[in-house]
Every structure is written in C-alpha cells, then in structure tokens.
Amino acid sequence: ASYGLFVPFSTYMTQLYGIHHVFVVLTSYIFNGLYPFASFFLADPIIESKGPGFGLVFAVIGMLSCIWLRTLVNQWVYFINIASVLAAITDPLQCNIVSLVGSNWFPINQQVIALTLISIFSILGPIGGSFYSLIYININVEDIEAGKEMMFKALLFIALTYTCIYIPSIFFFRGKPAIPPCPASEMVKTESKKTIKEQFVMLLRNKNYMLLLVIDLFHLVLIGCLLYTSPSPRDRG
C-alpha cells in the first residue's frame, strides 16, 4: 500500500494506460514534496487545537479516500496522482499521532521500545508495499485488458485490507489516557503554548537534534533510492 507502489512498474503502467512514465513517478514526488508542508501547517495545528482523536478521524477519512480513489485507475489513470495529494495531506496526521502516543502515553521504562517499534514499522511499511506489488503484479501479462483487471484487483485488495484496519481504530482509539503515565505529558499542560514558528526556531537552535535529523534524512533517502529508483524487471529485460 506504499505511496510509491506504481514506481517500480512505470514502464508497464505506460503500456497499460498510454501515459508518460513521468506521471507514474510523479506519485512519489507529489507525496514527498507535499508531506513536510502538510505536517507543519496542517497536522500539527489540527492535533494541537482539536486533539489526537479528531486528528485520527480526519486521517482515516483522508487515507481511505486516497486508497479507494486509486481503485478507479482504470476509469482515469490520473486518479493515482490525486490520491498521492490526499495521502500527503493526511498521512502526517496519522504518523504524528502515533509518535505522540509513543512518547507521551507510556511509562518511562516503556518509551524506548514503543518509539523503536514506531521507527521500525515506518520503514517496514513502504518495504512491505513494494514487495506486495512485486508479488501480485505480473508485468509479463501482455493483454491490456487483463493487465488492467490485474491492477484493479491488486488495488481493491489493498483498499479492503486497509478499510478493515482503519475503521476499528476510530472506535478503539482514545483521545487521551485517563491518567497520563509520562511526566512529559503533564508538563505540556503547565507550559505556555508556543506557536509553530517559535517551536521551529527552537528546534533549529538545537544542534544535536538537527544533526540526528540530517542523519535520519540521508538514511531515508538511501532507502528511497533502493526502493523506488531501481529499474523495473521489464526495463532490465
């Protein structure tokens, strides 16, 4: 279910739908380009003003809209680009909420493992999406209609799976714990609230944090290169 699901098959998508491969690769570029802006100017303000419970509902509606919109690829192939925009807008909400829960809702002795699992799954998710596409989508199918039907079934399976996972989360997720187990979550209540700009400036002044951020950035860039910039099997032909 990765946002770069179509990238390894850009040549095959071009043959199926008669579009330039740039529009296929654009699905990944749209997501990566919009994600930082959506995180700063949409996800953080919504979570801060409305709370994580409202943010989760907003994220679920947005992600399900994105996933189901992709199943209409056979009606209009450019739906995959519009879906990438929806994913870039709503995915930061989901990721920020998970990080918030991991850092504030667990006792001190559980925070390390909670945040570690979040980091691991954030990497395994795109990898799993890429492996799914490699297993399910057979680029050797030469018949155009058969190929489009195969693509629809692959996207439909993803949509049904994610719907079964996302919908229960709305009902079982609690906006806040009854008793915040982490002292940091109590400090948030007593500290004066700072604007996003003030928080951003404070982070920029934290040299140790910025160093770790740059290292993590290059780490993710490397993973992205390995997953999405390698030629498809047909290209290697």
N, C-alpha and C positions, 0 to 999 in steps of 0.2 A: 504494500500500500504506500510505498515511498513516493514522494513528490517527483523523484527522478525515474519513475517506473518506465517511462517510454524512451528515455535517452539511449539505453543500450541498443534499442531497436529502431533508431531513427531512419535507417535505410529501408527497413521493412515497412515502417509506418508511411514512408514516402511512396512506396509501391502500392500500399493498400488504399491510401486516401488521395494520392496525387498532389501532395503538398511538398514544399521545400523542407529539407531536414532541419533547417534553422528554426522553423516554427515548433518542431518537436523538442529540440534542445532548449528552446525558449521557456519551456515549462519549468525547468530547473533554475534558469536565470531569473525568471519572474519571482519565484519563491525566495531565492537567496537575496535578491535586491530589495524586496519589499519587507522582508522579515524584520530587520533591525528597526525600521521606522514604525512598523506596527507594534513592536514590542515596547518602544519608548512612548509613543504617542497614543496608543490605544489600549494595549494590555495592562500596563501599569496603572493608568488613570482609572480604568474600569474596576480593577481589583481593589484599588485603594478607596474608591468612592462607593462602590456597590458591594464589595466583598467577594470572596472567592466562590461562594455559592452561585451568585448571579453570573460571575465570570465563567463558571463551568457550563452553565446552561447556554450562554452565548456561544461558547466554544463548541459545544456539542452540536448545536443547530448549524453553525457555520461549517464544521468539518463534515457533517452528514450531507449538507447541501453540496459541498465540494465533491465528495465521493460519489454521490448519486448522479451529479451532473456529468461526471466522466463516463457513466454508462451510456450516455447519449452520443458518444463519439461517432457512431455510425450515422446519426442524423446530421450532425455538423461537427467536423473534426476539431474546430477551434474552441469547442467547449472545454477541451483539456487545458487551454491557456487561461480561460476564465476561471476554471476550477483551481488553477495554481494561484490566482489572485486571492480567491476565497481562503485557500489553505494558508497563504502567507499572512492574511489578516487575523485568522482565528487560532492558528497553531501556537503563537506566542502566549496566548491566554492559557491554553492547556499546559504548556511547559512551565510557565511561571507559577501556576497554581501548584503543580507537583513539587516544584522546588520550594515553594513557601511551606507546604505541608511537611516536606522532609526536613527543613531547617528549624521550624518553629513548633511542630506538634509532637516531637519525640523527646524523651529524656536525653540528657547529655550523653549517656553511655550507649544510646542507640542512634544518635545523629550521624555518626561516621558511616555506618553500614547503610543507613537509609539514603544518604546522599550518594554513596558509592553505587548503590543499585540504580539510582536515577541516572547517573552518568553512564553506566554500562548499558542500560536499556535504550538510552538516547542514541547510542552507537549501533546497537543490535537492530533497532527498528529499520533504518534505511537499508542495512545489510540484508535483513530478512525480506524486505520488499523487493530487493534486486534478485535474490535467489528465487523468490516466488515467480517473478517474471521469466527468469531463465528456465525454470522447470515447466511452467504452464504454457508459455507462448512458444510455439514451434514455428520458426521462421522458414522452415522448409515447405510449409503449406503454400503452394503456388496459386491455387484458386483464390481469386479476390474475395468472393462472397464467403467462402469457407474461412478465410483469414479474418474477415470482419466479424463473423459469427464467433470465432475463437476469442477474439479480442473482447467482444461484448460479454461472453461467459466469464472470462477472467476478471473483468471489472465488476460484473454482477456478484461474483463470489466474494470479492473484496468488500463491496458495499453491504452485502448481507451480514458478513462476519463483523464488520465494524459497527453496524447497527445493533447487533446483539450485544456488543461490548459497551457501546456508548450509552444506550438508553438506560440500562440499570444504574449506571454511575450517577445519573441525575437524581435518582431516588435514594441511593445509599450514601452519597457524599454529604457530609455535614459541613456547613459553612464555617464552623469553628468548634474546637473541642470544648467540652463542658468546663474543664479545668486545664488551662494551658500548662503543659508539663515542662516547658522550656522557659527559663528566666528571660531569654531574649524576647519572647513574645509578650511578656509582661512589660518590658522596657518600652516596647512600641507604644503602649498606652500612655506612658508618662512623658515620653519625649515630645517636644513640639514637632509638628509635622512640617516637613520641608518640601518645597516644590521639586518637580523632576529636574529642573535646571540646577538647583542647589545640590541635589543628590549626585547628579552627573559630574559637577565640578569637584565635589569631594572625592569621588572615585578617581578622577583624573589625577588628583594630587597624591593618591596612594600608589607609590611607585612599585611596591611589592605586588599589589593586586594587578596593576597594569602589565607587569612582566609575566605573571601567570596567565593573564588574559591573552597576551600575544602568543605565548607558547601553545595555549589551547587552540587558538585560531589557526596556527600553522598545522597543528595536529589534525584538525577537522578538514583543512584544505587538502592535506595528504590523502585522507580517507575519501574525500570527494573526487580527487583525481583518480584514485584506484577504482572507484565505483562507477563513475559517470563519463569519464573521458576516454576509456578504452574502446577501441572499435568493436562493433557488433560482430558475431560469428560470421555473418554473410560478408561483411567488409573484409574480414581476414581471408575469406574464401580461398 
